[in-house]
Amino acid sequence: KDLIVKVTGITHYPDFAQLTRYLNHLTPVANVEIIKISTDNDVILKVSLRSTQESFTQALSLGKKLTPVPLTNATDTMVVYQWNP
């Protein structure tokens, strides 16, 4: 399953590199593909999952690098997180 992940708070290239490395090392993640890097410190990624979205969310909650951002218009295929370097 593919999940669109928007990450806010990416201000420098090292943050971006650390983010992609971090996501790629998570067990539920098969692949991370960059869709868009915007000028307002947001990155949109396509994350291909080996398992369920729940296991991905659980893995993120353990790492504390990404904090969920509640969205009023959230969908099943897009989630938003704040980067905590």
C-alpha positions in Angstrom: 0.0 0.0 0.0 1.2 3.5 -0.8 0.7 6.4 1.6 1.2 10.0 0.9 3.1 11.6 3.8 3.4 15.4 4.1 6.2 16.4 6.5 6.4 20.0 7.8 9.3 21.7 9.5 12.0 20.6 7.0 14.2 23.7 6.9 17.6 22.5 5.7 18.9 19.8 3.4 20.4 17.8 6.4 16.9 17.6 7.9 15.6 16.2 4.6 18.4 13.7 4.3 17.8 12.6 7.9 14.1 12.3 7.3 14.4 10.1 4.2 17.1 7.9 5.9 14.9 7.6 9.0 11.8 6.6 7.0 13.7 4.1 4.9 15.0 2.4 8.1 11.5 1.8 9.5 10.5 -1.9 9.2 7.0 -1.3 7.7 8.6 0.9 4.9 9.5 -0.7 1.6 10.3 2.5 -0.3 10.3 6.3 0.0 9.8 8.5 -3.1 9.9 12.3 -3.2 6.9 13.8 -4.8 7.4 17.5 -4.0 9.6 19.8 -1.9 7.9 23.1 -1.4 9.4 26.4 -0.4 7.3 26.6 2.8 9.4 23.9 4.5 7.0 21.1 3.5 8.0 17.8 1.9 5.5 15.4 0.3 6.6 11.8 0.0 5.1 8.6 -1.3 5.8 5.9 1.2 5.3 2.3 0.0 4.4 0.1 3.0 5.3 -3.6 3.5 2.6 -3.9 6.0 -0.4 -1.9 7.4 -0.7 1.8 7.9 -1.2 1.1 11.6 2.2 -0.6 11.9 3.8 2.4 10.2 2.0 4.8 12.6 3.1 2.7 15.5 6.8 2.7 14.3 6.7 6.5 14.0 5.3 6.9 17.4 8.2 4.9 18.9 10.8 7.1 17.1 9.5 10.5 18.3 11.1 12.1 15.2 7.7 12.7 13.6 4.7 14.1 15.4 1.2 13.6 13.8 -0.5 16.8 12.8 -4.3 16.5 13.1 -6.0 17.6 9.9 -9.5 18.5 9.3 -9.3 17.3 5.7 -7.2 14.2 6.3 -7.8 11.2 4.1 -6.9 7.5 4.2 -4.1 8.0 1.7 -2.5 11.2 3.1 -1.1 11.9 6.6 0.8 14.9 7.9 3.6 15.0 10.4 5.8 17.6 12.0 9.6 16.9 11.8 11.4 17.0 15.2 15.2 17.0 14.5 
